Amino acid sequence: MEPVKRNILLNPGPSTTTDTVKYAQVVPDICPREKEFASLMKGLREDLVRVVHGDLEEYTSVLFCGSGTINIDICINSLLPEGKKVLVINNGAYSSRAVEICQYYGLPHIDLKFPVDQRPDLSVVEETLKNNPDIGLVHTTHNETGTGILNPIREIGALVHKYGATFTVDTTSTYAMRPINIKEDNVDFLMASAQKGLMAMTGLSFVVGNRAILEKSKDYPKRSYYCNLFLQYDCFEKTGEMHFTPPVQTIYATLQALKEYWAEGEEAKWARHTRVFNAINKGLDELGFQQVIKPEERAGLVSSAIYPDDPNFSFEKVHDYCYERGFTIYPGKISTTNTFRLCALGAIDEPDIEAFFKVFKEALETTGVAVPVKYNK
Ligand SMILES: *Cc1c(COP(=O)(O)O)cnc(C)c1O
């Protein structure tokens, strides 16, 4: 097996993968309608539930061909009963995406906004649920990848259930990284993509959720032909297959990635991401960078650094310098503040971050930025 050039991706996914996962895609051609392939998908679906400690009787998973956003679209358009409303608890770019999905489908919804650098106020969430008994579906994001803030899903989920609604959580940037227990965390449906926490390839996304609610959603309005959760679930249950063509090679890569996930172990993997995250914060602190999210509210996977007040600072120049040397950094996603992000996803460890900061510091110095960086206030 020829080693593939290793790039350190510090963007919020796709993430750095192992060569064994890359090469797992090189397989004999197969028609995905063969029984052999269906049996691979059955094992995969079960493993995806196990990652979040779901009981296989109570929870199931449904696979889709698409990037992570397809899951948000599917959950929102498929899990809203007739005559009910969606509540989006929104403190960032990814929950705003869910609001846009409501708008595009013309679904009645409440966009409950909170500042991007603050956790949602639970008393406001409860007031909203109490005052709007027609809320049928509540959606939020676990780790708002735009900033890196961790939302209190267990507490929100308890409120959602108290008022009898279904709770969907976008866990795309925590799944298979930060440990989740779907039941104890009061989540009905969560979602992710193969290219993030699982460290596999792009093109496969999945929803893990409550079977009983899924069965009930059979009678909810069908608002999309391709992106309907019940229809895809039903097809899997009856035939073991996706309704339409699955991302065949990505599925092979994901199976290998899951083998590596179990071999590394949930706790050890989370400890590694934490090591990487701490090294990123240490590096940023040493260079004087300020961050958007308070340390105690960070999800432990995304650092959002504020541009320094230095006329020579150019994200693009710094990015290009690092990129040419095998390190990818990423712009922020906050409209009011200029930020860039460094993320702790992927098959990387502390020495990669140390190597990165050598290059990053050089990038600042060669572009004329004073180090440590300065802010006017
Ligand atoms: C990455 C991500 C997504 C999916 O984005 P795509 O570009 O569609 O893959 C969705 N939600 C969150 C929180 C994410 O981090």
The ligand as a Tripos MOL2 file, in Angstrom:
@<TRIPOS>MOLECULE
LIG
   15    15     1     0     0
SMALL
NO_CHARGES

@<TRIPOS>ATOM
      1 C1        -20.4940   20.0300    8.6030 C.3       1 LIG1
      2 C2        -21.7910   20.2840    9.2270 C.ar      1 LIG1
      3 C3        -22.9790   20.0660    8.5100 C.ar      1 LIG1
      4 C4        -23.0170   19.5920    7.0990 C.3       1 LIG1
      5 O1        -22.4530   20.4240    6.1630 O.3       1 LIG1
      6 P1        -22.2670   19.8840    4.6690 P.3       1 LIG1
      7 O2        -21.4530   20.9590    4.0370 O.co2     1 LIG1
      8 O3        -23.6070   19.7370    4.0720 O.co2     1 LIG1
      9 O4        -21.5650   18.5690    4.7800 O.co2     1 LIG1
     10 C5        -24.1690   20.2310    9.1860 C.ar      1 LIG1
     11 N1        -24.2070   20.6220   10.4640 N.ar      1 LIG1
     12 C6        -23.0950   20.8400   11.1770 C.ar      1 LIG1
     13 C7        -23.2160   21.2310   12.6250 C.3       1 LIG1
     14 C8        -21.8490   20.6770   10.5940 C.ar      1 LIG1
     15 O5        -20.7370   20.8820   11.3060 O.3       1 LIG1
@<TRIPOS>BOND
     1     1     2 1
     2     2     3 ar
     3     2    14 ar
     4     3     4 1
     5     3    10 ar
     6     4     5 1
     7     5     6 1
     8     6     7 2
     9     6     8 1
    10     6     9 1
    11    10    11 ar
    12    11    12 ar
    13    12    13 1
    14    12    14 ar
    15    14    15 1
@<TRIPOS>SUBSTRUCTURE
     1 LIG1         1 GROUP 0 **** ****
